[in-house]
């Protein structure tokens, strides 16, 4: 069956959802995609991977990612436990109406609920600058998708990006596993940290901070050594440490 396409017209802004092309999953595993970025491939290649979906086993074939999506618990594939009030903020400064939204970690895309309660995708629209929730703010970039802002200023932002990754392996406590007859397709949730300068992103490690703040490499180096001497070295996998380092770097601007 073909997916039903929706075009949502904004009540408060001409930009808001008027250009958002939508894809809705219909019965079966067929999903239509309109306006989804090219890097999101609806048919993920899982060559030589054996996994179990809906009690049926498949080996080494190209499978529709919607099948995998169907067996992952809601709490694992979305950033929030439920769809929350949120709206789009555009580069022009205009805002969309408030709708129920959530970030889908497997697709790396925002979704929202329409008036019928159907779950729809927000297209990767170049005019979107931010997605605002009551307690979270996401930065939108054309090439790299959505980043949750941890700290930032007008020039650069420290962000996190939650991703679900598919790997062949064996049962690993703490990960989501889809069992197959022989092997497992391990779907693990990982959080990555980045420094985002407009459309450019740097990994939030020592080299990344020096690239993001090129005029202050030496000061960053001195600061990191100072933290080591104080026996409080910066751990680049800890959010609090990254925020502290970012605020120090931002103070140099």
Secondary structure as UniProt FT lines:
FT   TURN            16..19
FT   TURN            28..29
FT   TURN            38..39
FT   STRAND          43..45
FT   TURN            47..48
FT   STRAND          50..53
FT   TURN            54..55
FT   STRAND          56..59
FT   STRAND          62..64
FT   HELIX           65..71
FT   HELIX           74..77
FT   STRAND          84..90
FT   TURN            91..92
FT   STRAND          99..104
FT   TURN            105..108
FT   STRAND          109..113
FT   TURN            115..116
FT   STRAND          119..121
FT   TURN            126..127
FT   STRAND          128..133
FT   STRAND          137..141
FT   TURN            142..144
FT   STRAND          145..152
FT   STRAND          157..169
FT   TURN            173..174
FT   STRAND          176..179
FT   STRAND          184..197
FT   TURN            198..199
FT   STRAND          200..203
FT   HELIX           206..212
FT   HELIX           214..216
FT   HELIX           217..229
FT   TURN            230..231
FT   TURN            236..237
FT   HELIX           239..251
//
